[in-house]
Amino acid sequence: MTRIHAGGRLRSSAVGITAALIGWFILVEVTSGILQGYYVPLFSDIVSHLGVHDSDVNWFEAAQLLLSALVVPVLAKLGDMYGHKRILLIATILTAGATWWLVFAGSFWSFLIAWALQGFYVVWLPLEIALIFERGRRSGHGVSATRRAAGLLVVGLQAGAIIGALAAGRIFAATSENLTLTLMIPAVAVTLVALVIWFGVPESEPVRGRRLDGGGFVLLALALLFVTSALTFLRLNGPGFVWTWVLLGAGLVAGAVFVRYELRQDDPAVDIRVLRKPEMWPVQATAALVGISLLGAQGPLSTYAGTDTALGYGLGLDATGRSNVIGVYLVSLIVGAVVFALTSRRASPRLVLIAASVLVGIGYLLFLPFHLELWQVLLNLSIAGLGSGALVAAMPAAAAAAAPRGQTGIASGLTNTTKTIGGTFASAVFGVVLAAGAGAVASQTAASLGGYMAVWTICAVGGFVAAAVLLFVPKVAFADAEEVAVSPTAAE
């Protein structure tokens, strides 16, 4: 009886600590969302302030995506080695410094460098997932606790994005269009979050005796650098630019060398053997496929919503109307994350992921026959958003559950890297597809309906392929040890 009572106290204590962690991390993710939503309404004013062209904004996104793809695996592995809180705090301090730099950046290149360095915030969520999982592991409920927490963190992330998008314009107006004062708000928010992490978050227990595989990370960085640069040039310069294919080929060669090198290492940067596991590779593949629609389709969605209806398609919405459409989509992401957090307690996490992927496919497939009315577009986006929200919440948690002890950070972080690569690839392809149709219609700037059809088809196929890939996951994957023990399918 004493043992049971002591075990109950230990479990209650662990659950309490995990709940406290989730509360702090929701604040962190709200701030992450603010960073992602705050600047978008201000881009026109930032462009004027810097004295550059509207098209130069593309370089902001490209630089930040490139940096995030490079640093997330390294920082996530360092979290596994030296403590996830320590690396989370360092990443937050770097993000705060870059955000303050943006406030006072007076030239395009200065702003571009600061904007890229601000991308350190992308490692926040993987490190938070690792902290929650490692803390929950002690109570025997690490997997289920992480699933529920991931849904709540994504709610905070998307809520922050909405808050940031709505607040930016109002703050800019309230400060008499003083851009410097307006840009101070996210800088203050990130600074406060650094204090929250410093004083409110306990450290995880790193696995001793690990080492940083410098050679592996250099090869990985080169492969990512070549591939993401090639995709950026594909989007900006089109398929006729020869360096696009040279860089893409170099990236594939570097990737093959990286895999062979890692298989010979005792403590690799990325454990390829773990990635081969049936619980892991479908998760990483799904993250890349989700990135197609989640990150790649937002630009085409905005331009389609603004296309003049006189062309026979498009919605003809002004900036406010387009913002409302994006807002509905973000709300559906929040609902999807909440539904995942609730249903994953009772339903098989594997089945929930498959159903979410199917919803993404159905949502974008419905665009093919139904795209002429606003209500049709909102309905389609809401269906796809429900699935996307659940998947965004599920991917890092599922990867952490499939990783061995000491590799939860890098496994969670890789879902962000593969999602970024999928989104970058889709963004480049969509840019080429839509540009190919421009000028073939009455307007010389609008993309053709066929181009948009191609975008929606690719997004739909990505969702259905993700569902098919997840069928390869074992039925009892992503479950606590207790759940596996009592599951009637555990022996299958």
N, C-alpha and C positions, 0 to 999 in steps of 0.2 A: 504493500500500500504506500509505503514511504517513497519507493522508487517512482510509482505512478504519479504521486503528488508532486514530487520534484520535477518529473518530466513535464507535468502540466504547467508548473511555474515557468520552466525554461521556455516552453513553447509560447506561453502568453507573453513572456518578455521579448522573445524574438519577433513575434507578430507585432507587438507594440513598437519596437524599434523600426521594423519595416514600414509600418504605417506612418511613423514620424518621417522616415526617409522620403516616402512618397509625397508627403505634404511639402517638404522642402524642394523636392525635385519638380513638383508642379509649378512652383514659383520660377524655377530655372527655365522650364520649358515655355512658360508664358513669355518670359524675356526672349527666349529663342524665337518664338513666333513674332514678337514685336520687331525683332531685327529683320525678319523675313517679309513683314508686311508694311513696315513704317516708311521705307524709302521709296517704294513704287509710286505712290501719288506725287512724290517730290522730284521725280526724275527730270521733268521738264525744267524745273527751277534750278536743279543741280547742273544740268547741261548749260543753261544760260549763265550761271555763276562761273562755270569753268571755261566758258567760251568755246565749246566744242559742238559737234553735230549730233543730232539725235541718234544716228547709227552707232556712234561711239559707245553708247550704253551697252551694246553687245559685248564689248571687251570687259566690262565689269563682271558680267555673269561668267564669261569664259575664264577669267583669271581666278575667280573665287571657286568655281567648280574644279579647276585644275589643282589648286592648292588643297582643297578638301580631299580630292582623290588621293593625293600624295601623302598628306599628314595623318589621315584617320587610321590607317593600318599601323603606322609607327607609334602614334600616341596610345592606341588601344593596347598594343603589345607592351609598351612601357607601363601602362596601368596594371596589366597582369603581373609584371615583374616587380614593380616598386610600390604598388598601392593605387587603386583606382581614384580615390579621393585626391591624392597628391597630384596626379596628372590632370584630373578634372579642374582643380584649382589653378594649375599652371595654364591650362587652355583658356580658362575664363579670364585670367589676368591678361593674357595676350590679346584676347578678344576685346577686353575693356580698353587696353592701350590703343589698339587699332581703331576702335570706335571713337575715342577722343581725338585721334589723329584726323579722322574724317571731318571733325568739327572745324579744324583749322587748316585743312588742306586747301591751298589756293590755286593749284595747277592740276591739269588732267593726270599727269604721271604720278604726282603725289597722292591724289585721290585714288587712282587705280591700285597703287601698292597697298594703301591702307585698306581699301575694299577687299583685296585679296586676302590680306592678313586677318581681316575680320572673320574669314571663313573657318577659323579655328573652332567656332561654336558648333560646327557640325559633329564634333566628337563628343559633345555633351551627352546626347541620348544614349549612344552605345556604352559609355562609361557609367551612366546612371543605371542602365539595365544590369550591367555587371555587378555594381554595388548592391542592388536590390536582390539579385539572384544569389550572390555569395552570402548575403545576410540571411536570406530565407532558407538557404541550404541547411543551415544549422538546425532548423526546426523540422526539417524533412519536407517542407512545403515550398522549396525554392522555385520550382517550375510554375505551380499554380499562382503563387504570390506574384511572380514576375509577369505572368500573363495578365492578371488583373491590373497590376500597376502600369504596364505598358499602355493599356487602353486609356487610363486616366492621364498619363503623361502626354499622349497624343491629343487628348481633349484640351489640355493646357496649351500645347503647341499651337493648335488651330485657333483656339480662343485668343491667344496672343497675337496671331497673324491678323485676325479680324480687328482686335483692339488697335493694333499698330496702323492698319490701313485706314481706319475711321478717325484715329486721333491725329494723324500727321497733318492732314489738310487743315483741320480745325486749329491746331496749335500754330501752324504757319500763319493763318489768318489772325489769330489772337496776338501774335508777336509782331504785327504789322509787316508780315512777310520778311522777317529777319531770319535768314536761313541758318546763320550760326547758332542762334538761340534754339531754333527748332531742332537742329541736329544734336544738341546737348542732351535731349531727353533720353534717347536710347543709350547714350554713354553713361548717364547717371544710373539707368536701370541695370546695366551690366556691372557697373562698379558695386552696386548694392548686392547683386547676386553673388559676386565674389566673396563678400562678407558673409552672406548666408552659407555658402559652401564651407568657408573657413571655420565658422563657429558652430554650424548646425549639423554637419554631416560627419558621421564616424568613418574611420578608415576600414578598408577591407584587409584581409590577411593574404598578402602576396605569397606565391610559392617561391621558396628560397632556392638558390642554386641555378636560376635561369640566366641566360645571357642574351644580348641583343645581336641578332644575326645581321650584322652590318652589310655583308655582301648580298644577302638575300633582299634586304630592303632597297639597296641601290639598284638591283636588277628590277625589282617591282616598280620602283619609282621611274626608271627609264621606260619600262613597258607602258605604264600609265601616262607618262609624259608624251610619248610618241603617239599613242592611240588617241588621247583626248585632244592633242594638238591637231592631229589629222582630221578629227571630227569637227573641230572648230573651223579649220580652213575649208572643210567641205560645206559647212553652213554659210560661211562668209564669201567664199570664192567659187563655189560650185564644183561639180565633178571634173571640170576641165583643167583644174589647177594641178599640175603634175606633182608638186610637193605633198599634196594630200595623200596620194597613193604611196609615195616613197616613205612618208612617216608612218602610214598604216602598216606597210610591210615590215618596217623596222620594229614597230611595236609588237607585231605577231612573233617575229623572230626573238625579240627580247623576252616575251612571255614564255616561249618554249624553252629558252635557256634557263629562265627563272624556275620553271617547274622541275627540270632535270637537276638543277643545282640544289633545290630545296629537298628533293628526295634523298640526297646524300648527307643531309645535315642531321645531327642528333637533336638540336633544339632550333628548328627552322623559324624563319620570320612568319611564314604561313605554313601550317602543317597540312601538306597536300593529302596525306593519308586520312586526316580528319575530314577534309573537304570531300573525299570520295565516299564517306559514309552515307547510307541511304537516308539517314535523318538530316544530313547537312546539305548535300549538293542540290536537292530540290528546293531548299529554302533559299540558297544563294541565287539559283536560277530564277526563282520566282521574284526575288527582289529586283533583278535586272529587268524582268518582263514588266513588273509593276512600274518601274521607272519610265517605261515608254509612254504610258498615258499620264502618270502622275506629274512628271517633270517635262516631258516633251510636248504634250498636247495643249498646254495652257496658252501658249502664244497663238496657235491656230484657232483655239476657242475664242480668244479675245478679238482677233481680226474677223472671224466669221460673224460674231455678234455685231460688229460694226459695219459690215458690208452692206452697201445700199441695196434695198429690196427691189429697186428698179431692174436689177440684173436678173431677177427671177429666183434669187435665193438670198441668204443672209437675213439678219434681223433689223438692220438699220438703227442700232441703238447708239446713243451718245455715250460719253465717258461714264456718266452716272449710271446709266442702264447697264453698261458692261460691268461696272463694279458690282452692281446688284446680282448679276448672273454669277460672277465669281464668288460673291458672298453666299449664295444658295449652295454652290458646290462645296465651299468650306464648311458650311453647317452640316451638309450630308456626310462629310468626312468625320466630323465630331460625333454624329449619331452612329456612324459605323464603328468608330473606336469604342463608344460606350456599349453598343450591342455586343461587340467582341468580348469586352471585359465581363459582361453579364453571362453570355451564353457559354463561354469557355469554361465556366465553373461546372456546367452540367453536361454539355455536349462534348463530343470528341474534338479536341483542338484541330486535329487533322481534317475532319469533316468541315469544321467552321472555315478553315483556310480554303478548302476546295470550293465551298459555297461562295465565299467572298470573291474568289477569282472568277467564278462563273458570272457573278453579278457585274463585275467589270466588263466582261465580254458582252453580256446582254445589253448593258447600258450603251456601249459604243456601237453595237450592231443595230440598235434601234435608230441611230442617227441616219442610217442609209435610207429607210423609207420615211422617217419622221424628222424633219429638220427645218420646216418652213415657218412654224409658229413658235412663239416664245414659250408657251406652255409645254410644247413637245421637247424643246431643248432642255428646259428645266427638269422635266421628268427623266429624260435620258441621263442627264448629269447627276441627278439625285440617286438613281439606281447605281450608276458607276461609282459615285462618291461613297455610298454605303460600303461597297466592296473594297474600295481603295482605303478607306479609313480603317477598316478591320485589318487589312494587310499591313498597312504602315505600323499599326500597333503590334501585329503578330510577328513580323519578320525578326527584329532584334531579339525578342523573347524566345522565339523558336530556335534561333541560332545558339543562344546562350544555353538552352536546355540540351541541345545536341552536342555541345562542346565538352571535352573533359575538363576536370578542375585545373585551373591555371591558364585556360584559354578562352574564358567567357568574354573577355574584353575584345580580343582580336576577332572572335567569331561574330560578335554583335557589330563590331565596326565594319567588317567586310560586307555586311548587308547594305550599309550606307554607300560603300564604294561601288558595289555592283549596281545598286540602284542609280547612282550618279552616272555610271558608264552607260547604263541602259537609257537614261534620260538624255544624256549628251548625244548618243547615237541616234535616238529618235528625233531629237531637235534638229540635228544636221540633215537627216533624211527628209524630214518634214519641210525644212527650209528649201531644199532642192525641189521637192515635189510641188510645193506651192508656187515657187518662183517660175517653174516650167510652164505653169498655166497663166501667169500674169501677162497681160497684153493680148491674150487670145479671146478676151471677152470685151464687152463694151467699154469697161474701164481699163486704163493702162496700168493701174496699180493693184486692182483686186485679183486674187487668185481665182482659178476656175473652180466650178463645183466639182469637177472630176478630181482636182487636187485635194479638196476637203474630203471627198469620198474615200480617197486613198488613205488619208490620215486616220479617219474613223475605222476603216477596215483593219489597218495595222494595229490600232489600239485594241480592237475587238479580238483579233487573232492572238495578241499578246495575253489577254485575259484567259482565253480558252486553253492556250498552250500551258499557261501556268497551272490551271486546274488539272490538266493531264499529267504534268510533271509531278504534281503533289500526290498523285495516285501511287507513285513509287515509294512514298514515305511509309514506314511500318505503321500498323494500326495503333500501336500503343506509344508512338513517339510523342514527345512534348508533354508527358504526364509525370506526376510525382511517383516515387517508388511505391507508395501505398496504393495509388490508383492502379498501377500496373499489377500489383499483387492480387487485387480483388477483381481485376478485369477478366471476363470470360474469354476474351480474345488474346490474352497475354501469351498463351501457349502457341498461338498461330504463327 
